[in-house]
Every structure is written in structure tokens, then in C-alpha cells.
Amino acid sequence: MMRPTFVEVDLDAIRDNVSKLKPADAELMLVVKANAYGHGDAPVARAALEAGATRLGVALVEEGLALRAAGIATPVLVLSEIPPGAEAPALEAELTPTLYSLDGLERLAAAGAGSAAVHVKVDTGMHRVGLHPPDATVGFLRRVLEAGLFVSGLWTHFARAEEDEPTTKEQLRRFLEVVDEVRAAGIDPGTLHSANSAATILYPETHLDMVRVGIAAYGIPPGPGVGEDLGLRPALSWRSAVSLMRRLSAGEAISYGHRYRLESDSNVATVPVGYADGYPRALSSRADVLIGGRRHRVAGNVTMDQLLVDCGEHAVASGDEVVLLGRQGHQEVSARELADLLDTIPYEVVSTIGARVPRVHVG
């Protein structure tokens, strides 16, 4: 690394989280889309498989191909339909397609899928993708079988599992009703799965044959307080170091726009990380970082490659560690804390850390 800004990922935390989340009577699929939510897909996938995961989930064909290029042969489910033109490389890499439209089915069959195994997704209330209305499932599955494909899974996705029990249970009821109709028609639906991270933690009845775990495996609660009794450990920390320290006088204004003015003489640290790395400009003068085990405020506008920190009277020197996200001593800046400042969710905080920030995997 040419600069001291990097993400450290604790693979032991990934293993521990996966082992705690895996039901005794169901498989666990780890969702590693978006570079494993910013954690680094292949190393995280390997750690999860060592801890008991048996399948992986991705959003894009490219993500599945990257896992194959890294030597990972585990079953990989593409969670949305494969886009036009990507069918052949996906099938060649033995990725498992998701289907929910006649167009997607016809394209897959035309690509020479042969007897490839597919999972079919049912829309029970998320209304993003999936077969809708759900009662069209039996007819669609017949078309899949007529095309010579093999149905190896049937699944749905919950819209509000982290915050709404009635909605989640109603979606589950609709899905199980579809499953009953499929079986009554003499069709084997294969592996049944519905539970995301929140449902895996909160609703054992949603586990079925397999759970699909994402954010919780990375040690981040899928909602406030969800799973806090499990002892999940955040796997990711984002670190840098002070590149320059200077003493500035009270009244001096700093960074672009001079929107932050020092109230007293202060030690001001420059840190080589900015919004081009995925540290949001919206955190300007709002977020804290950790230096020397203390919280210090990001001072003024975050710039493309650097930010400034008001350290007050505390002694700071070039080379001192800076924690942007994670723990230092007894202090912690969590993904939830930053998400609350940004009026977003922790998923976005970790998954948007830029590709130019190296990932260092330990454990």
C-alpha cells in the first residue's frame, strides 16, 4: 500500500457470525454481492464456507464469474434474472440462474441451457422482482420444465422482516400457499428459501430448507437491536493515519468553503481519505473519527482525497492511527452511527467504500 488508508476485515469474525446464524436444520447461503458488502468477496466467501455456509448468492453474473476465477466451486445463485447476452458465460461457469419471467426463461433456453438447474422467485409482497401474481407459479414452473430445465429451488424475499412481524408472516403464508399448490400439481419445488438476515434471527419458521444471510454475517444488525443478543462481531474496520498535523489559531477557517471555524487554538490533523474513497461528503463537520483512543470531529468539508480533523488540545503526530469506522481502545464508530448521520442504513455505509481502498484480510 502506498498510503495508509485501508479496510481491515476480520475473517474470524465472519466465521463466528456465520456459525451463530446458521440454523441447525437448514442450509445457509452467504450473500456476497457488492464485493461482500464492501468486505472483499472471495476471502469472505471462503471463511463463510469454512464456518458452515454451503452456497453463495450474488446480484450480478460478473460477481459470480469473479468467484469462479478465484477458484470457488461452491454453488452460486444469481439473485436476479440474468441480463440479455450474459446467459452463455453464466451457464458455462455453472452459476445457478433465478427465473421469474417468460422472457428470461426463453432467453435462457435459447442459450442452450440444456438441463441446467434454476431457482424460481415468487413475489409475495416486495414487488421488486419475482413471479406476480403468485398463483401464476404452477403454470410458470410447467413452462420451465417443458423447456428442459430443472427446478432446483423456489424462493421469495421479505420486505420488512427487520421491523414488521405481521407483514413478514403474511408474506410467508403466501409463499407456503404457493409451495402447497406446486406440490399438489406434482412438481418438486426443490430447495425452499425465504429468510434474509432479519428473518433468520427473528422468525425460525421462515428458515425452511435454507436461509440467505447478508448483513448479519458481517456483524452488522439488519435493524436497530435485531440480533444484539447473538454476540455478532463487526468484521470491518476502516483505518488511515495522520499525514500532517499543524497548530492553528482560534478564528481560523479550514477546508473548502471555510464552513468550519476554530473556536480555540487547535491541533488540526490531515487524513488521506476523502469522498472519492467512499467517505461521504455529507459527514463534513458531523462525524467523529478516533485518534489516540479519543473521538475527534471531522472539521470542515470532506474533500476528494483528504479530510481534516479538529483535535483540540490533544497531542497528535503524523503517523498516528485514525479509525474512520471501527474500534480503537474503548471507543467505537459503528456503521449504524454513520448511517444515522447520513439518514441511511449501515448496508450503504460499508458497501460504498471505494475500490481504491485496499482490503486487508486477517484471521
Order of alpha helices (4+ residues) and beta strands (2+ residues): beta-alpha-beta-alpha-alpha-beta-alpha-beta-alpha-beta-alpha-beta-alpha-beta-alpha-beta-alpha-beta-beta-beta-beta-beta-beta-beta-beta-beta-beta-beta-alpha-alpha-beta
